[in-house]
Amino acid sequence: MSCPPPAASLLAGFFSFYAKFDFAGSVVSLREGRPLPVVDFLGKSREDDENPSKSGRQHPKLGSMTLLDPFELSHNVAGNLNERSHLNFQRECQEAEKYCRSLQYQHKSAKGKSWGLVRLFTPNGDVSHAKAEQLSISIPFKSTPLPEATRSELHTAGDDFRRPWFQKVLSAVEQVFKSVLQCQLTGSSDAGEESAEDPATSTNSSMNDSFDGVPPQEAVVVGAKRSLSSGSDTSASPQGKRARLMKRGKPDPPPWVCTQEYAVWAGRRKVKRELLKGGGEGGGEGSCAELESRVTARIREKEAQLKEPLEFRVQPQMVGGTESTKAVLRLQPGGDKTGAFHDFYHFLEVFLPKMVDTLLEKEKTSN
């Protein structure tokens, strides 16, 4: 690389940095010019909420993005941004990085089309459709709904806070599939760390055998970071990637295979209204685990089974550090001739993250 590097490289690096920046796990200090671990603020913000007069110094309200005002450190200047705005910002940074590395950015168009910096400010409506078929569901890290005991646990864990948080998310996801949606789960019945190592190889091989219609190449794409931990040849991977995986220490947990025999995603609001007429409480989607379980049970009682049960694999993966902290669930159908799986997937995109937040917050009453 030339010194100084070309302007195109610098701008692409700028967008790359913020496209992968872990906003969920960091508090950006504009005064100090560096990110601070979010766990340093978990215990403090709770103390300020409970004893505002006792604490002489207020701490910022944590959100999807937390940027400290350099003149008023208790003010989060990005406090009004919601999760969708945060995701849109990082998605735009990803697209801008790709564009800054392309020839369209570096060379003037012979056809008179916009190029260079002008294209960066041009609205782009159809950018993210290519990633829609990856069938993944993200559950971002949020400190707000976590109970006090969990916040204290993560604060004690320090830089390793992602692992205990991820284990709690896995337990909640498993509860949603098994108890709330009444899916049949095989594979990883225990989401603990100890079960994430030994059964990984045997579980992966059995999972791949049960999905005969999916080519091996596609299976690798869905669980791309599983290949090294399941006995594959490490010589096929770049040296840098091998080093990152070895440094991470533990592989991703083994996948689940889920089977659903009923269209539990269809007509839930109508069934919920019928149940609420007889008493009880509940709000929108994912507001009450007990109510949602009753909705599923009522659908299974009234509706006929699907002609072909839906069978799909769920590969959990923890992301963070060099990206925004989140749990990613990659879904891979074992066969979907009727197209019902995509309806179920779009339902899970909204329902699953909300229900996981509900179950994590529910620990307040159980602790």
Stockholm file with secondary structure:
# STOCKHOLM 1.0

chainA/1-367         MSCPPPAASLLAGFFSFYAKFDFAGSVVSLREGRPLPVVDFLGKSREDDENPSKSGRQHPKLGSMTLLDPFELSHNVAGNLNERSHLNFQRECQEAEKYCRSLQYQHKSAKGKSWGLVRLFTPNGDVSHAKAEQLSISIPFKSTPLPEATRSELHTAGDDFRRPWFQKVLSAVEQVFKSVLQCQLTGSSDAGEESAEDPATSTNSSMNDSFDGVPPQEAVVVGAKRSLSSGSDTSASPQGKRARLMKRGKPDPPPWVCTQEYAVWAGRRKVKRELLKGGGEGGGEGSCAELESRVTARIREKEAQLKEPLEFRVQPQMVGGTESTKAVLRLQPGGDKTGAFHDFYHFLEVFLPKMVDTLLEKEKTSN
#=GR chainA/1-367 SS CCSSCCHHHHHHHHHHHHHSCCSTTEEEETTTTEEEETHHHHHHHHHHHHCTTTCSSCCCCCCSSCEECSSCTTCBTTTTCCHHHHHHHHHHHHHHHHHHTSHHHHSCCTTCCCCTHHHHTSCCSSSGGGGGGGCEEEEECCSTTSCHHHHHHHHHHGGGTHHHHHHHHHHHHHHIIIIISCCEEEECCCCSSGGGTTTHHHHHHHHHHHCTTSCHHHHHHHTGGGTGGGTCCGGGSCHHHHHHHHHHCSCCCCCEEEEECSCTTTTHHHHHHHHHHTSCCCCSTTSCHHHHHHHHHHHHHHSCCCSSCEEEEEEEEEECSSSCCEEEEEEEESCCSSSHHHHHHHHHHHHHHHHHHHHHHHHHHHC
#=GC SS_cons         CCSSCCHHHHHHHHHHHHHSCCSTTEEEETTTTEEEETHHHHHHHHHHHHCTTTCSSCCCCCCSSCEECSSCTTCBTTTTCCHHHHHHHHHHHHHHHHHHTSHHHHSCCTTCCCCTHHHHTSCCSSSGGGGGGGCEEEEECCSTTSCHHHHHHHHHHGGGTHHHHHHHHHHHHHHIIIIISCCEEEECCCCSSGGGTTTHHHHHHHHHHHCTTSCHHHHHHHTGGGTGGGTCCGGGSCHHHHHHHHHHCSCCCCCEEEEECSCTTTTHHHHHHHHHHTSCCCCSTTSCHHHHHHHHHHHHHHSCCCSSCEEEEEEEEEECSSSCCEEEEEEEESCCSSSHHHHHHHHHHHHHHHHHHHHHHHHHHHC
//
